[in-house]
């Protein structure tokens, strides 16, 4: 029979996703077939599977940690916020409808069936499933409709590890309060507590850990130190933790109100100083500007114009600053957007006018696909890799008519003497050839040498740190395995 272990958190961004990924890699290292699972995820950072299905990026990362192919069964319900208390509901990788919270919860019984089916499908293939909760586990106002925490814990009756983030303060209170507020049938399932992101001497915490164990009756499995992980971020909460590297090249990314898939740019953080700039805040004089994806192109474009960021971008383009737009950012670079009620208007909205393209939103259909393209565009950035292959994935609504030379096969566009590039391809900076071409151009303009960068994600490092600082003997017992020592 398939074994389960559940990772819940006291809050959002407590470290649930990271610990789940670590457990996936640790179990995989023992030769077991492991899958991650999160019944309901709310995030604008998503991934497209090989079957053209959309899922949360965190579960894709956890699948890679487990050395298995990501599938939509691992995240059967994905909520993508659009603003105005509305989210696009994606079920088994397909967009179903835009719903308010009230509309979503009204259908909660049908969604429980979705969760049950996904679990049943995964149980056919995997020895172990590491289940991640969502947000804080003690949302007492939501218990009857909490799919990701209470429902799944009640259904599985599996051991629970509860994670708290010490960096945000109040970790003892949040762990104690969460345990005490859990429903009576769930509380006995909590078998271990973990304190995450500690900076300092763990000995200072020891008296508090002992008292916490006495008060809750639950053992503390350990204290995980704060360390930089080279893993994609789950959601926009992570943007608040971004720290500029201080490297010589400065890249400004527009922090759109509905920003999506900003994980596209995390590979740049290894070699450049990446900063996220709110609309209306001064852009300064960056070496490049990137306009990212968005869940609502029209609304974010109108905000850029209202707050004057559009004028700053146009001025920087005239100074010869490279401008890159991805997905919704690519759509914004065009002459205009024609929205027939799919986003939030029934009008034609002028774009930034940096590329001769027009985008139409005329049907509730989303394109989700992994692709390989050949670099066909010209200019100082693309010329060094022209003819080479790059990989990416598309997640977008709208159809774009392009009257410029394409950047990558039949995708995207190149204008502005090769310094304005638009594309629908997410994940483009994971391609070493494109990443090097982009960064090499920026560094060469400043007569600077690039430092070497790490390659790949740090799954093994994550597993090693977890095994070092947590009581693995207790965790092995939770999953009915003997210690490998």
C-alpha positions in Angstrom: 0.0 0.0 0.0 1.1 3.6 -0.7 2.4 5.4 2.4 1.7 9.1 3.1 3.4 11.8 5.1 1.8 15.3 5.3 3.7 18.6 5.7 1.5 21.5 7.1 2.6 25.0 8.0 1.6 27.6 10.5 1.5 30.3 7.8 2.1 30.8 4.1 5.7 30.8 3.2 6.7 28.9 6.3 8.8 26.3 4.3 6.2 23.6 3.5 7.2 23.4 -0.2 10.9 23.3 0.6 10.5 20.5 3.2 8.2 18.6 0.9 10.9 18.8 -1.9 13.6 17.7 0.6 11.5 14.6 1.7 10.8 13.7 -1.9 14.6 13.7 -2.7 15.5 11.9 0.5 12.9 9.1 -0.2 14.0 8.9 -3.8 17.6 8.5 -2.7 16.5 5.2 -1.1 15.2 3.9 -4.5 11.5 4.5 -3.7 9.0 5.7 -6.2 7.9 9.1 -4.7 5.4 11.7 -5.7 4.4 15.1 -4.3 0.8 16.1 -3.9 -1.0 19.4 -3.1 -4.7 19.2 -3.6 -5.2 22.9 -4.0 -2.6 25.5 -4.8 -3.1 29.3 -5.2 -0.2 30.6 -7.3 0.6 32.6 -10.5 3.8 30.6 -10.9 2.8 27.6 -12.9 4.3 24.9 -15.1 3.1 23.1 -18.2 3.5 19.3 -18.2 4.5 17.2 -21.2 0.8 16.5 -21.7 0.0 20.3 -22.0 -1.6 20.5 -18.6 -1.0 23.4 -16.2 0.0 22.9 -12.5 1.7 24.8 -9.7 5.5 25.3 -10.1 6.1 24.1 -6.6 4.7 20.6 -7.3 6.8 20.4 -10.5 9.9 21.3 -8.5 9.0 18.6 -5.9 8.5 16.1 -8.7 11.9 16.9 -10.1 13.3 16.4 -6.6 11.7 13.0 -6.5 13.2 12.3 -10.0 9.8 11.8 -11.6 7.9 13.6 -14.4 5.5 16.3 -13.1 1.8 15.6 -13.8 -1.4 17.5 -13.1 -2.5 14.7 -10.8 0.1 16.1 -8.3 -1.8 19.4 -8.2 -5.3 18.7 -9.4 -6.7 22.2 -8.4 -4.8 25.4 -9.2 -6.2 28.8 -8.4 -4.7 31.7 -10.4 -5.7 35.1 -8.9 -6.9 37.7 -11.4 -7.8 40.5 -9.0 -11.2 41.8 -7.8 -11.5 38.7 -5.5 -11.6 36.5 -8.6 -9.4 33.5 -9.6 -9.2 31.4 -12.6 -9.9 27.8 -11.5 -7.7 25.1 -13.2 -8.8 21.5 -12.6 -6.7 18.6 -13.8 -4.6 21.1 -15.8 -7.4 22.7 -17.7 -9.0 26.2 -17.0 -12.6 25.7 -16.0 -13.9 29.2 -15.2 -13.2 32.5 -13.3 -14.8 32.3 -9.9 -15.2 34.4 -6.8 -14.3 32.8 -3.5 -18.0 32.4 -2.7 -18.6 30.6 -6.1 -15.6 28.4 -5.5 -16.6 27.3 -2.1 -20.1 26.7 -3.3 -18.7 23.9 -5.5 -16.4 22.4 -2.8 -18.1 19.0 -2.7 -17.5 18.5 -6.4 -13.9 19.5 -5.8 -13.4 16.9 -3.1 -14.2 14.3 -5.8 -11.4 15.8 -7.9 -8.9 15.5 -5.0 -10.0 11.9 -4.3 -9.6 10.9 -7.9 -6.1 12.5 -8.2 -5.0 10.6 -5.1 -6.4 7.3 -6.4 -4.5 7.8 -9.7 -1.2 8.5 -7.9 -1.6 5.6 -5.5 -1.4 3.2 -8.6 2.1 4.4 -9.4 3.9 5.4 -6.3 5.3 3.9 -3.1 5.2 7.1 -1.1 3.3 10.4 -1.5 4.5 13.5 0.3 1.5 15.8 0.8 1.9 19.5 1.2 -0.8 21.7 2.8 -1.6 25.3 1.9 -1.2 28.5 3.8 -1.8 28.1 7.6 -3.3 24.9 8.8 -5.3 26.6 11.6 -7.7 28.7 9.5 -10.6 27.9 11.8 -13.1 29.8 9.6 -12.4 27.5 6.7 -12.2 24.0 8.3 -15.4 22.7 6.7 -14.1 23.6 3.2 -10.3 23.4 3.7 -9.3 21.0 0.9 -5.5 21.4 1.2 -5.2 20.9 5.0 -8.1 19.6 7.0 -9.9 17.6 4.4 -6.7 15.8 3.2 -5.4 15.2 6.7 -8.8 13.7 7.8 -9.0 11.5 4.7 -5.4 10.2 4.9 -5.0 9.8 8.7 -1.2 10.0 7.9 1.5 11.5 10.2 1.9 15.2 10.0 5.0 17.4 10.3 4.1 21.0 11.2 6.5 23.8 10.0 6.9 27.3 11.4 9.0 30.2 10.1 11.1 31.8 12.8 12.3 34.6 10.5 8.9 36.3 10.6 8.8 36.1 14.4 6.4 34.5 16.9 7.3 30.9 15.9 6.7 29.4 19.3 3.2 31.0 19.5 2.4 30.0 15.9 3.4 26.4 16.4 1.6 26.1 19.8 -1.5 27.9 18.6 -1.7 25.9 15.4 -1.5 22.6 17.3 -4.1 23.7 19.8 -6.5 25.0 17.2 -6.5 21.9 15.0 -9.7 19.8 15.1 -9.6 17.0 17.7 -9.4 14.3 15.0 -6.3 15.9 13.4 -4.3 17.0 16.5 -3.1 13.4 17.3 -1.7 13.1 13.8 0.9 15.8 14.3 4.0 13.8 15.0 6.7 16.4 14.7 7.4 20.2 14.7 10.1 21.9 12.6 11.4 25.4 13.0 12.6 26.9 9.7 14.9 29.7 8.5 16.9 30.2 11.8 19.9 32.5 11.7 22.1 32.0 14.7 23.1 29.6 17.4 20.5 26.8 17.9 21.5 26.4 21.5 19.7 29.7 22.2 16.5 28.1 21.2 16.9 25.0 23.3 14.9 26.1 26.4 12.0 27.2 24.2 12.1 23.9 22.3 11.8 22.0 25.5 8.9 24.1 26.7 7.2 23.8 23.3 7.4 20.0 23.5 5.9 20.0 27.0 3.0 22.3 26.0 2.1 20.5 22.8 3.1 17.0 23.6 4.7 16.9 20.1 8.5 16.4 19.6 10.5 19.1 17.9 12.3 17.3 15.0 14.9 20.1 14.6 15.8 23.6 13.5 16.6 24.2 9.9 19.0 27.0 9.2 18.4 29.8 6.8 20.3 29.1 3.6 20.0 30.3 0.0 18.2 27.7 -2.2 18.6 27.6 -5.9 15.0 26.5 -6.4 12.1 28.2 -8.2 9.8 30.3 -5.9 6.3 29.1 -5.3 4.4 32.4 -5.3 4.7 36.2 -5.1 5.3 36.1 -1.3 8.9 35.1 -2.2 9.4 38.4 -3.9 9.7 40.1 -0.5 12.7 37.9 0.3 14.7 38.8 -2.8 18.1 40.3 -2.1 20.1 42.1 -4.8 23.5 40.4 -5.4 25.5 43.5 -6.1 26.9 42.1 -9.3 27.9 44.7 -11.9 24.9 44.3 -14.2 21.6 45.8 -13.1 18.4 44.3 -14.5 15.1 45.9 -13.6 11.9 43.7 -13.7 8.6 45.5 -13.6 6.7 44.1 -10.6 3.3 44.0 -12.2 0.4 43.9 -9.7 -0.7 40.5 -11.2 2.8 39.2 -12.0 3.0 35.6 -13.0 5.9 33.1 -13.5 8.6 35.4 -12.2 10.5 32.2 -11.7 11.5 32.9 -15.3 14.1 35.3 -14.1 15.6 33.5 -11.1 18.4 32.0 -13.2 19.6 35.6 -13.8 20.1 36.1 -10.1 23.2 33.9 -10.2 25.0 36.4 -12.4 23.3 39.8 -12.2 21.8 42.2 -9.8 18.0 41.7 -10.3 15.5 44.1 -8.8 11.8 44.2 -8.9 10.3 47.7 -9.5 6.7 48.6 -8.7 4.8 50.6 -11.3 5.3 54.3 -10.5 8.6 53.8 -8.7 11.7 55.2 -10.5 13.4 52.7 -12.8 16.7 54.6 -12.7 19.2 53.5 -15.3 19.2 49.7 -15.5 21.3 47.8 -18.0 18.1 46.0 -19.2 14.3 46.1 -18.5 12.1 43.0 -18.4 8.3 43.1 -18.5 7.1 39.8 -17.1 4.0 37.7 -17.5 0.7 38.7 -15.9 -2.7 37.2 -15.1 -4.4 40.3 -16.6 -2.5 42.0 -19.3 -5.0 44.8 -19.9 -5.2 45.9 -16.2 -1.5 45.8 -15.7 -0.8 47.7 -18.9 -3.3 50.4 -17.9 -1.6 50.7 -14.5 1.8 51.1 -16.2 0.4 54.0 -18.2 -1.5 55.5 -15.3 1.7 55.6 -13.1 4.0 56.8 -15.8 6.2 53.6 -16.0 5.4 53.4 -19.7 7.2 56.7 -20.4 10.2 55.6 -18.4 10.4 52.3 -20.4 10.1 54.3 -23.7 12.8 56.7 -22.6 15.2 53.9 -21.7 14.6 52.2 -25.1 15.7 55.5 -26.8 18.9 55.4 -24.7 19.6 51.9 -26.2 18.6 49.9 -23.1 17.5 46.3 -24.1 13.8 45.7 -23.4 12.5 42.2 -23.1 8.8 41.2 -22.7 7.6 37.7 -21.8 4.1 36.4 -22.3 1.8 39.3 -21.1 4.9 41.6 -21.2 5.3 40.6 -24.9 1.7 41.6 -25.5 2.2 45.0 -23.8 5.2 45.8 -26.1 2.8 45.8 -29.1 0.8 48.4 -30.9 -2.4 47.4 -29.1 -4.6 44.9 -27.4 -8.2 44.1 -28.5 -10.1 42.7 -25.6 -13.6 41.4 -26.3 -14.5 40.9 -22.6 -12.0 38.1 -21.8 -9.9 40.2 -19.6 -11.9 43.2 -18.2 -12.9 45.4 -21.1 -14.5 45.4 -24.5 -12.2 47.9 -26.1 -8.9 48.4 -28.0 -6.1 49.4 -25.6 -2.9 51.0 -27.0 0.3 49.2 -26.1 3.8 50.5 -25.7 4.4 50.6 -29.4 7.8 49.0 -29.3 6.9 46.1 -31.5 4.6 45.9 -34.5 2.3 43.3 -33.1 -1.4 43.3 -32.1 -3.0 40.9 -29.6 -6.7 39.8 -29.6 -8.5 38.4 -26.6 -11.7 36.9 -28.2 -12.2 33.5 -26.5 -11.8 31.8 -23.2 -9.1 29.5 -24.3 -5.6 29.0 -22.9 -2.6 27.7 -24.8 -0.4 25.5 -22.6 2.4 23.6 -24.3 6.1 22.8 -24.0 8.0 23.8 -27.2 11.4 23.8 -28.8 12.2 26.6 -31.2 15.1 27.7 -33.3 16.6 31.1 -32.7 15.8 33.1 -35.9 15.9 36.7 -34.8 18.8 39.0 -35.4 20.6 41.8 -33.4 23.4 42.0 -30.9 21.8 39.7 -28.4 20.5 37.0 -30.7 23.1 36.9 -33.4 25.6 34.9 -31.3 23.1 32.0 -30.9 21.2 32.3 -34.2 20.3 28.9 -35.5 20.6 27.3 -32.1 17.7 25.6 -30.3 16.0 26.8 -27.2 13.3 25.3 -25.0 10.3 26.9 -23.2 6.7 26.6 -22.3 3.7 28.7 -23.2 0.8 29.6 -20.8 -1.3 32.3 -22.2 -4.6 33.5 -23.6 -4.9 35.7 -26.6 -3.6 35.4 -30.1 -0.9 37.8 -31.4 -0.5 38.9 -35.0 3.2 39.8 -35.6 4.5 42.0 -38.4 8.1 41.9 -37.2 10.8 39.3 -37.7 10.1 36.5 -35.3 12.6 35.9 -32.5 12.3 32.1 -32.2 10.9 30.2 -35.1 7.2 31.3 -35.3 7.3 32.8 -31.8 7.8 36.3 -30.6 9.2 39.3 -32.3 12.4 41.4 -32.6 12.5 45.2 -33.1 14.4 48.3 -32.1 17.7 47.2 -33.8 17.5 43.9 -32.1 17.3 45.3 -28.6 13.5 44.9 -28.1 12.6 41.2 -27.9 9.2 39.7 -27.1 8.3 36.1 -26.7 5.6 33.8 -25.3 8.3 31.4 -24.0 8.4 31.0 -20.2 11.6 29.4 -18.8 13.7 31.0 -21.5 16.5 31.9 -19.1 16.8 28.2 -18.2 18.4 27.9 -21.6 22.1 28.4 -21.1 22.7 29.6 -24.6 20.0 32.4 -24.4 21.0 33.3 -20.8 24.6 33.6 -21.8 23.8 35.6 -24.9 21.7 38.1 -22.9 24.1 38.5 -20.0 27.2 38.6 -22.2 25.8 41.5 -24.1 25.0 43.4 -21.0 28.4 42.7 -19.4 30.2 43.6 -22.6 28.6 47.0 -22.8 30.1 47.8 -19.4 33.5 46.2 -20.1 32.9 43.7 -17.2 33.8 40.1 -16.8 31.1 37.6 -15.7 31.6 35.4 -12.8 31.0 31.7 -13.1 27.5 30.5 -12.1 26.1 27.3 -10.7 24.1 25.0 -12.9 21.0 23.1 -12.0 18.9 23.1 -8.9 20.2 22.2 -5.4 18.0 19.2 -4.6 20.9 17.1 -3.2 22.1 20.1 -1.1 18.6 20.5 0.3 18.3 16.9 1.2 21.7 16.9 2.9 20.9 20.0 5.0 17.5 18.5 6.0 19.1 15.2 7.0 21.8 17.0 9.0 19.5 19.2 11.1 16.3 17.1 11.5 15.8 13.9 13.6 15.6 11.5 10.7 15.1 8.5 12.9 11.7 9.9 13.9 10.9 10.7 10.3 11.8 7.2 9.2 9.5 5.8 11.9 6.7 8.0 10.6 6.9 6.5 7.1 7.5 2.9 8.4 11.1 2.7 7.2 14.2 1.6 9.0 17.1 4.0 9.3 19.6 3.4 6.5 22.5 3.5 9.0 
